[in-house]
Amino acid sequence: MSQLVEITINRVQVGVRHDPDADVFVGFCPRFEVYSQGETKEQALEAVTGAIVLRIGTAFDHGRLDKILRQAGFDRSTTTGAKVASPDDEFVAVTFREGIEVTEVGIRVPLGALLHQRNKECQH
């Protein structure tokens, strides 16, 4: 059975700067080590957001999602009394150079996943 699983990451900082040599705007996200570009700031922001989604989706497809998220500063939360981070918590502090326009974006990554049925029935 196929199910849709979605990862949502709030408050991802993305920088945008103008590259005068190429005459394009470059969007980048140090947390996920991705870069992209566009003719306008808005296009660069949209392109780098799409690159983050692609990076996370590809990591899932190749069994590397845990590694990518840990490299980005995330840690597995537990359900046994540990503090669960709120959507407003910052996981990784990233400092951008002066003059870089920084925008916080929300990332939603839909992942197609196969749910394997177990042959054992629940026993009470």
CNS distance restraints for C-alpha pairs under 8 A (distance, minus, plus):
assign (resid   1 and name CA) (resid 114 and name CA) 5.83 0.50 0.50
assign (resid   1 and name CA) (resid 115 and name CA) 5.31 0.50 0.50
assign (resid   1 and name CA) (resid 116 and name CA) 6.74 0.50 0.50
assign (resid   1 and name CA) (resid 117 and name CA) 7.61 0.50 0.50
assign (resid   2 and name CA) (resid 112 and name CA) 6.87 0.50 0.50
assign (resid   2 and name CA) (resid 113 and name CA) 5.74 0.50 0.50
assign (resid   2 and name CA) (resid 114 and name CA) 4.50 0.50 0.50
assign (resid   2 and name CA) (resid 115 and name CA) 5.83 0.50 0.50
assign (resid   3 and name CA) (resid 112 and name CA) 6.11 0.50 0.50
assign (resid   3 and name CA) (resid 113 and name CA) 5.43 0.50 0.50
assign (resid   3 and name CA) (resid 114 and name CA) 6.13 0.50 0.50
assign (resid   3 and name CA) (resid 115 and name CA) 6.54 0.50 0.50
assign (resid   4 and name CA) (resid 110 and name CA) 6.62 0.50 0.50
assign (resid   4 and name CA) (resid 111 and name CA) 5.81 0.50 0.50
assign (resid   4 and name CA) (resid 112 and name CA) 4.86 0.50 0.50
assign (resid   4 and name CA) (resid 113 and name CA) 6.05 0.50 0.50
assign (resid   5 and name CA) (resid 110 and name CA) 5.90 0.50 0.50
assign (resid   5 and name CA) (resid 111 and name CA) 5.10 0.50 0.50
assign (resid   5 and name CA) (resid 112 and name CA) 6.26 0.50 0.50
assign (resid   5 and name CA) (resid 113 and name CA) 6.56 0.50 0.50
assign (resid   6 and name CA) (resid 108 and name CA) 6.69 0.50 0.50
assign (resid   6 and name CA) (resid 109 and name CA) 5.44 0.50 0.50
assign (resid   6 and name CA) (resid 110 and name CA) 4.33 0.50 0.50
assign (resid   6 and name CA) (resid 111 and name CA) 5.76 0.50 0.50
assign (resid   7 and name CA) (resid 107 and name CA) 7.89 0.50 0.50
assign (resid   7 and name CA) (resid 108 and name CA) 5.70 0.50 0.50
assign (resid   7 and name CA) (resid 109 and name CA) 5.07 0.50 0.50
assign (resid   7 and name CA) (resid 110 and name CA) 6.50 0.50 0.50
assign (resid   7 and name CA) (resid 111 and name CA) 7.73 0.50 0.50
assign (resid   8 and name CA) (resid 106 and name CA) 7.19 0.50 0.50
assign (resid   8 and name CA) (resid 107 and name CA) 5.62 0.50 0.50
assign (resid   8 and name CA) (resid 108 and name CA) 4.52 0.50 0.50
assign (resid   8 and name CA) (resid 109 and name CA) 6.43 0.50 0.50
assign (resid   9 and name CA) (resid  87 and name CA) 7.91 0.50 0.50
assign (resid   9 and name CA) (resid 106 and name CA) 5.83 0.50 0.50
assign (resid   9 and name CA) (resid 107 and name CA) 5.09 0.50 0.50
assign (resid   9 and name CA) (resid 108 and name CA) 6.56 0.50 0.50
assign (resid  10 and name CA) (resid  87 and name CA) 5.97 0.50 0.50
assign (resid  10 and name CA) (resid  88 and name CA) 7.21 0.50 0.50
assign (resid  10 and name CA) (resid 105 and name CA) 6.81 0.50 0.50
assign (resid  10 and name CA) (resid 106 and name CA) 4.52 0.50 0.50
assign (resid  10 and name CA) (resid 107 and name CA) 6.38 0.50 0.50
assign (resid  11 and name CA) (resid  87 and name CA) 7.90 0.50 0.50
assign (resid  11 and name CA) (resid  88 and name CA) 7.18 0.50 0.50
assign (resid  11 and name CA) (resid  90 and name CA) 7.34 0.50 0.50
assign (resid  11 and name CA) (resid 104 and name CA) 5.01 0.50 0.50
assign (resid  11 and name CA) (resid 105 and name CA) 5.40 0.50 0.50
assign (resid  11 and name CA) (resid 106 and name CA) 5.57 0.50 0.50
assign (resid  12 and name CA) (resid  31 and name CA) 7.99 0.50 0.50
assign (resid  12 and name CA) (resid 104 and name CA) 5.27 0.50 0.50
assign (resid  12 and name CA) (resid 105 and name CA) 5.27 0.50 0.50
assign (resid  12 and name CA) (resid 106 and name CA) 6.19 0.50 0.50
assign (resid  12 and name CA) (resid 107 and name CA) 7.29 0.50 0.50
assign (resid  13 and name CA) (resid  29 and name CA) 6.62 0.50 0.50
assign (resid  13 and name CA) (resid  31 and name CA) 7.93 0.50 0.50
assign (resid  13 and name CA) (resid  94 and name CA) 7.89 0.50 0.50
assign (resid  13 and name CA) (resid 102 and name CA) 6.47 0.50 0.50
assign (resid  13 and name CA) (resid 103 and name CA) 5.76 0.50 0.50
assign (resid  13 and name CA) (resid 104 and name CA) 4.54 0.50 0.50
assign (resid  13 and name CA) (resid 105 and name CA) 6.48 0.50 0.50
assign (resid  14 and name CA) (resid  27 and name CA) 6.80 0.50 0.50
assign (resid  14 and name CA) (resid  28 and name CA) 5.72 0.50 0.50
assign (resid  14 and name CA) (resid  29 and name CA) 4.81 0.50 0.50
assign (resid  14 and name CA) (resid  30 and name CA) 7.77 0.50 0.50
assign (resid  14 and name CA) (resid  45 and name CA) 7.39 0.50 0.50
assign (resid  14 and name CA) (resid  48 and name CA) 7.76 0.50 0.50
assign (resid  14 and name CA) (resid 102 and name CA) 5.66 0.50 0.50
assign (resid  14 and name CA) (resid 103 and name CA) 5.40 0.50 0.50
assign (resid  14 and name CA) (resid 104 and name CA) 6.18 0.50 0.50
assign (resid  14 and name CA) (resid 105 and name CA) 7.17 0.50 0.50
assign (resid  15 and name CA) (resid  27 and name CA) 5.61 0.50 0.50
assign (resid  15 and name CA) (resid  28 and name CA) 5.32 0.50 0.50
assign (resid  15 and name CA) (resid  29 and name CA) 6.38 0.50 0.50
assign (resid  15 and name CA) (resid  45 and name CA) 7.97 0.50 0.50
assign (resid  15 and name CA) (resid  96 and name CA) 7.50 0.50 0.50
assign (resid  15 and name CA) (resid 100 and name CA) 6.17 0.50 0.50
assign (resid  15 and name CA) (resid 101 and name CA) 5.60 0.50 0.50
assign (resid  15 and name CA) (resid 102 and name CA) 4.46 0.50 0.50
assign (resid  15 and name CA) (resid 103 and name CA) 6.35 0.50 0.50
assign (resid  16 and name CA) (resid  25 and name CA) 6.53 0.50 0.50
assign (resid  16 and name CA) (resid  26 and name CA) 5.49 0.50 0.50
assign (resid  16 and name CA) (resid  27 and name CA) 4.37 0.50 0.50
assign (resid  16 and name CA) (resid  28 and name CA) 6.44 0.50 0.50
assign (resid  16 and name CA) (resid  41 and name CA) 6.62 0.50 0.50
assign (resid  16 and name CA) (resid  44 and name CA) 6.95 0.50 0.50
assign (resid  16 and name CA) (resid  45 and name CA) 6.85 0.50 0.50
assign (resid  16 and name CA) (resid 100 and name CA) 6.23 0.50 0.50
assign (resid  16 and name CA) (resid 101 and name CA) 5.41 0.50 0.50
assign (resid  16 and name CA) (resid 102 and name CA) 6.50 0.50 0.50
assign (resid  17 and name CA) (resid  25 and name CA) 5.55 0.50 0.50
assign (resid  17 and name CA) (resid  26 and name CA) 5.39 0.50 0.50
assign (resid  17 and name CA) (resid  27 and name CA) 6.68 0.50 0.50
assign (resid  17 and name CA) (resid  41 and name CA) 7.82 0.50 0.50
assign (resid  17 and name CA) (resid 100 and name CA) 5.72 0.50 0.50
assign (resid  17 and name CA) (resid 101 and name CA) 6.54 0.50 0.50
assign (resid  18 and name CA) (resid  23 and name CA) 7.05 0.50 0.50
assign (resid  18 and name CA) (resid  24 and name CA) 5.93 0.50 0.50
assign (resid  18 and name CA) (resid  25 and name CA) 4.31 0.50 0.50
assign (resid  18 and name CA) (resid  26 and name CA) 6.11 0.50 0.50
assign (resid  19 and name CA) (resid  23 and name CA) 5.53 0.50 0.50
assign (resid  19 and name CA) (resid  24 and name CA) 5.49 0.50 0.50
assign (resid  19 and name CA) (resid  25 and name CA) 5.87 0.50 0.50
assign (resid  19 and name CA) (resid  26 and name CA) 6.69 0.50 0.50
assign (resid  20 and name CA) (resid  24 and name CA) 6.98 0.50 0.50
assign (resid  23 and name CA) (resid  39 and name CA) 7.74 0.50 0.50
assign (resid  24 and name CA) (resid  37 and name CA) 6.58 0.50 0.50
assign (resid  24 and name CA) (resid  38 and name CA) 5.89 0.50 0.50
assign (resid  24 and name CA) (resid  39 and name CA) 5.08 0.50 0.50
assign (resid  24 and name CA) (resid  40 and name CA) 7.10 0.50 0.50
assign (resid  25 and name CA) (resid  37 and name CA) 5.50 0.50 0.50
assign (resid  25 and name CA) (resid  38 and name CA) 5.37 0.50 0.50
assign (resid  25 and name CA) (resid  39 and name CA) 5.94 0.50 0.50
assign (resid  25 and name CA) (resid  40 and name CA) 5.94 0.50 0.50
assign (resid  25 and name CA) (resid  41 and name CA) 5.77 0.50 0.50
assign (resid  25 and name CA) (resid  44 and name CA) 5.83 0.50 0.50
assign (resid  26 and name CA) (resid  35 and name CA) 7.02 0.50 0.50
assign (resid  26 and name CA) (resid  36 and name CA) 5.84 0.50 0.50
assign (resid  26 and name CA) (resid  37 and name CA) 4.33 0.50 0.50
assign (resid  26 and name CA) (resid  38 and name CA) 6.62 0.50 0.50
assign (resid  26 and name CA) (resid  41 and name CA) 7.88 0.50 0.50
assign (resid  26 and name CA) (resid  44 and name CA) 5.79 0.50 0.50
assign (resid  27 and name CA) (resid  35 and name CA) 5.65 0.50 0.50
assign (resid  27 and name CA) (resid  36 and name CA) 5.24 0.50 0.50
assign (resid  27 and name CA) (resid  37 and name CA) 5.59 0.50 0.50
assign (resid  27 and name CA) (resid  38 and name CA) 7.90 0.50 0.50
assign (resid  27 and name CA) (resid  41 and name CA) 7.91 0.50 0.50
assign (resid  27 and name CA) (resid  44 and name CA) 4.98 0.50 0.50
assign (resid  27 and name CA) (resid  45 and name CA) 5.62 0.50 0.50
assign (resid  27 and name CA) (resid  47 and name CA) 7.34 0.50 0.50
assign (resid  27 and name CA) (resid  48 and name CA) 5.45 0.50 0.50
assign (resid  28 and name CA) (resid  33 and name CA) 7.53 0.50 0.50
assign (resid  28 and name CA) (resid  34 and name CA) 5.69 0.50 0.50
assign (resid  28 and name CA) (resid  35 and name CA) 4.26 0.50 0.50
assign (resid  28 and name CA) (resid  36 and name CA) 6.38 0.50 0.50
assign (resid  28 and name CA) (resid  48 and name CA) 6.09 0.50 0.50
assign (resid  29 and name CA) (resid  33 and name CA) 5.77 0.50 0.50
assign (resid  29 and name CA) (resid  34 and name CA) 5.41 0.50 0.50
assign (resid  29 and name CA) (resid  35 and name CA) 6.51 0.50 0.50
assign (resid  29 and name CA) (resid  48 and name CA) 7.28 0.50 0.50
assign (resid  29 and name CA) (resid  52 and name CA) 7.96 0.50 0.50
assign (resid  30 and name CA) (resid  34 and name CA) 6.67 0.50 0.50
assign (resid  30 and name CA) (resid  94 and name CA) 7.48 0.50 0.50
assign (resid  31 and name CA) (resid  71 and name CA) 7.96 0.50 0.50
assign (resid  31 and name CA) (resid  72 and name CA) 5.04 0.50 0.50
assign (resid  31 and name CA) (resid  73 and name CA) 7.66 0.50 0.50
assign (resid  31 and name CA) (resid  92 and name CA) 7.42 0.50 0.50
assign (resid  31 and name CA) (resid  94 and name CA) 7.46 0.50 0.50
assign (resid  32 and name CA) (resid  52 and name CA) 6.67 0.50 0.50
assign (resid  32 and name CA) (resid  55 and name CA) 7.85 0.50 0.50
assign (resid  32 and name CA) (resid  68 and name CA) 7.58 0.50 0.50
assign (resid  32 and name CA) (resid  71 and name CA) 7.86 0.50 0.50
assign (resid  32 and name CA) (resid  72 and name CA) 5.75 0.50 0.50
assign (resid  34 and name CA) (resid  48 and name CA) 6.87 0.50 0.50
assign (resid  34 and name CA) (resid  51 and name CA) 6.48 0.50 0.50
assign (resid  34 and name CA) (resid  52 and name CA) 6.55 0.50 0.50
assign (resid  34 and name CA) (resid  55 and name CA) 7.96 0.50 0.50
assign (resid  35 and name CA) (resid  48 and name CA) 5.87 0.50 0.50
assign (resid  35 and name CA) (resid  51 and name CA) 7.30 0.50 0.50
assign (resid  36 and name CA) (resid  44 and name CA) 6.34 0.50 0.50
assign (resid  36 and name CA) (resid  47 and name CA) 5.72 0.50 0.50
assign (resid  36 and name CA) (resid  48 and name CA) 4.98 0.50 0.50
assign (resid  36 and name CA) (resid  51 and name CA) 7.05 0.50 0.50
assign (resid  37 and name CA) (resid  43 and name CA) 7.21 0.50 0.50
assign (resid  37 and name CA) (resid  44 and name CA) 4.55 0.50 0.50
assign (resid  37 and name CA) (resid  45 and name CA) 7.89 0.50 0.50
assign (resid  37 and name CA) (resid  47 and name CA) 6.34 0.50 0.50
assign (resid  37 and name CA) (resid  48 and name CA) 7.16 0.50 0.50
assign (resid  38 and name CA) (resid  42 and name CA) 7.66 0.50 0.50
assign (resid  38 and name CA) (resid  43 and name CA) 4.73 0.50 0.50
assign (resid  38 and name CA) (resid  44 and name CA) 4.18 0.50 0.50
assign (resid  38 and name CA) (resid  45 and name CA) 7.90 0.50 0.50
assign (resid  38 and name CA) (resid  47 and name CA) 6.95 0.50 0.50
assign (resid  39 and name CA) (resid  43 and name CA) 6.36 0.50 0.50
assign (resid  39 and name CA) (resid  44 and name CA) 7.06 0.50 0.50
assign (resid  40 and name CA) (resid  44 and name CA) 6.24 0.50 0.50
assign (resid  41 and name CA) (resid  45 and name CA) 6.13 0.50 0.50
assign (resid  42 and name CA) (resid  46 and name CA) 6.15 0.50 0.50
assign (resid  43 and name CA) (resid  47 and name CA) 5.97 0.50 0.50
assign (resid  44 and name CA) (resid  48 and name CA) 6.12 0.50 0.50
assign (resid  45 and name CA) (resid  49 and name CA) 6.15 0.50 0.50
assign (resid  46 and name CA) (resid  50 and name CA) 6.19 0.50 0.50
assign (resid  47 and name CA) (resid  51 and name CA) 6.18 0.50 0.50
assign (resid  48 and name CA) (resid  52 and name CA) 6.27 0.50 0.50
assign (resid  49 and name CA) (resid  53 and name CA) 6.44 0.50 0.50
assign (resid  49 and name CA) (resid 105 and name CA) 7.77 0.50 0.50
assign (resid  49 and name CA) (resid 107 and name CA) 7.09 0.50 0.50
assign (resid  50 and name CA) (resid  54 and name CA) 6.14 0.50 0.50
assign (resid  51 and name CA) (resid  55 and name CA) 6.05 0.50 0.50
assign (resid  52 and name CA) (resid  56 and name CA) 6.24 0.50 0.50
assign (resid  52 and name CA) (resid 107 and name CA) 7.77 0.50 0.50
assign (resid  53 and name CA) (resid  57 and name CA) 6.02 0.50 0.50
assign (resid  53 and name CA) (resid 107 and name CA) 6.99 0.50 0.50
assign (resid  53 and name CA) (resid 108 and name CA) 7.17 0.50 0.50
assign (resid  53 and name CA) (resid 109 and name CA) 5.56 0.50 0.50
assign (resid  54 and name CA) (resid  58 and name CA) 5.92 0.50 0.50
assign (resid  55 and name CA) (resid  59 and name CA) 6.11 0.50 0.50
assign (resid  56 and name CA) (resid  60 and name CA) 6.27 0.50 0.50
assign (resid  56 and name CA) (resid  65 and name CA) 6.54 0.50 0.50
assign (resid  56 and name CA) (resid  68 and name CA) 7.31 0.50 0.50
assign (resid  56 and name CA) (resid 109 and name CA) 7.26 0.50 0.50
assign (resid  57 and name CA) (resid  61 and name CA) 6.26 0.50 0.50
assign (resid  57 and name CA) (resid  65 and name CA) 7.99 0.50 0.50
assign (resid  57 and name CA) (resid 109 and name CA) 6.80 0.50 0.50
assign (resid  57 and name CA) (resid 110 and name CA) 7.76 0.50 0.50
assign (resid  57 and name CA) (resid 111 and name CA) 6.56 0.50 0.50
assign (resid  58 and name CA) (resid  62 and name CA) 6.26 0.50 0.50
assign (resid  59 and name CA) (resid  63 and name CA) 6.07 0.50 0.50
assign (resid  59 and name CA) (resid  64 and name CA) 4.62 0.50 0.50
assign (resid  59 and name CA) (resid  65 and name CA) 4.65 0.50 0.50
assign (resid  59 and name CA) (resid  68 and name CA) 6.85 0.50 0.50
assign (resid  60 and name CA) (resid  64 and name CA) 5.80 0.50 0.50
assign (resid  60 and name CA) (resid  65 and name CA) 4.71 0.50 0.50
assign (resid  60 and name CA) (resid 111 and name CA) 7.74 0.50 0.50
assign (resid  64 and name CA) (resid  68 and name CA) 6.31 0.50 0.50
assign (resid  65 and name CA) (resid  69 and name CA) 6.15 0.50 0.50
assign (resid  66 and name CA) (resid  70 and name CA) 6.09 0.50 0.50
assign (resid  67 and name CA) (resid  71 and name CA) 6.10 0.50 0.50
assign (resid  68 and name CA) (resid  72 and name CA) 6.24 0.50 0.50
assign (resid  69 and name CA) (resid  73 and name CA) 6.51 0.50 0.50
assign (resid  69 and name CA) (resid  74 and name CA) 5.40 0.50 0.50
assign (resid  69 and name CA) (resid  75 and name CA) 7.58 0.50 0.50
assign (resid  70 and name CA) (resid  74 and name CA) 4.84 0.50 0.50
assign (resid  70 and name CA) (resid  75 and name CA) 5.93 0.50 0.50
assign (resid  72 and name CA) (resid  92 and name CA) 7.26 0.50 0.50
assign (resid  73 and name CA) (resid  91 and name CA) 6.05 0.50 0.50
assign (resid  73 and name CA) (resid  92 and name CA) 5.51 0.50 0.50
assign (resid  74 and name CA) (resid  91 and name CA) 6.33 0.50 0.50
assign (resid  74 and name CA) (resid  92 and name CA) 7.83 0.50 0.50
assign (resid  77 and name CA) (resid  82 and name CA) 7.22 0.50 0.50
assign (resid  77 and name CA) (resid  83 and name CA) 7.92 0.50 0.50
assign (resid  77 and name CA) (resid  84 and name CA) 6.40 0.50 0.50
assign (resid  78 and name CA) (resid  82 and name CA) 5.96 0.50 0.50
assign (resid  78 and name CA) (resid  84 and name CA) 7.69 0.50 0.50
assign (resid  85 and name CA) (resid  89 and name CA) 6.08 0.50 0.50
assign (resid  96 and name CA) (resid 100 and name CA) 6.50 0.50 0.50
assign (resid  96 and name CA) (resid 102 and name CA) 7.75 0.50 0.50
